[in-house]
Amino acid sequence: MKKDNKTQLNPDDEVQLIDLLLVLWKRKWLITGAKMPDRKRINP
């Protein structure tokens, strides 16, 4: 990889960051949703 790539985000790096945030966000709501009865309606 070129050193110039470190100065700005590559599209791949940005996608990985978004995926990581989505995973953490889903995990957060799965944990909080497990305590809520509404989760049964969302995930039958």
Buried (B, 14 or more C-beta within 10 A) or exposed (E): EEEEEEEEEEEEEEEEEEEEEEEEEEEEEEEEBEEEEEEEEEEE
